């Protein structure tokens, strides 16, 4: 069910729900980072990958990430730039910072399918974050031969600094320290995704938080979650709201703000850019 109620009234309801909640559970998808300026096509793509676009005729970062490059040196030239700008640089707009200011004094937890680490860069407590789909900042064995991930910032920066003609030096190719096979990104793409100890611990903390507050005045705040993986955030939020008569559900999503009719009376759906909505909330007295 989509909503067309008065925008100002919806903003006020959103602020009231946030203020009165015992806790806030944030579910964040790609739309949140898009609102923060992490766009993967257009000018930002051309500024960083114009040479790859000219050579291979693809026009966005996602396509480039799946391109079958002829050599691993070229593959990692692309991916090192990709990781640098989408993981180790700050987003152009302070949307995550604005979100943090709204919830920093609340009892909160975040579950996200985003892999760009923007929550921690904005000040969110890492023990209150559950990154379900991996992290651009981690490598894993491509086999994988063991259940461990590795921080990649140092080697990624070297790859970017030392690449020439769209290739990194062969000596910088990342290899598994255990079996010697090539390393790959720790991103959920198939059944080889490594869920290391940190992933398991974050998952357990999230589940404990949800269970602890299952009968509380919970504000389920869904931000920019699309239809690709609704079973991770969207459907559980709908179910948990339905099961708890004290809970409020909010969905802020440009073009996809909706909820099932069973929870309509306790839902706030706003079809707008997330950054705009957060700015409007700050104006409510």
Secondary structure by P-SEA (a helix, b strand, c coil): ccccccaaaaaaaaaaaaaaccbbbbbbcaaaaaaacccccccccccccaaaaaacccccaaaaaacccccaaaaaaaaaaaaaaacccccccaaaaaaaaacccccbbbbbccccccccccccccccccccccccccccccccccccccccaaaaaaaaacccccccccccccccccccccccccccccccccccaaaaaaaaaaaaaaaaaccccccccccccccccccccaaaaaaaaaacccbbbbbbccccccccccccccbbbbcccaaaaaaaaaacc
